[in-house]
Amino acid sequence: MGQHQLNSLIKMANQIAANNTHIGDETAEAEMVANHLSKFWARSMKAQIRDYLESDGSELLPIARQAVAQLN
């Protein structure tokens, strides 16, 4: 998987996080985002975004960062 695909995953994770900030509770928001990623993202996508978080993660929004950290 290339840099372009990683950039797309980062963008999607950030968009999902941004769409779930209405709750007002970061823990609950991150859990909702993590649930979404777990249900709808392929295993390879989740692995790539987890690897990105472990190596850098700087482009992920705080909620997205928390959500990715919760992925199995």
Secondary structure by P-SEA (a helix, b strand, c coil): ccaaaaaaaaaaaaaaaaaacccccaaaaaaaaaaaaaccccaaaaaaaaaaaaaccccccaaaaaaaaacc
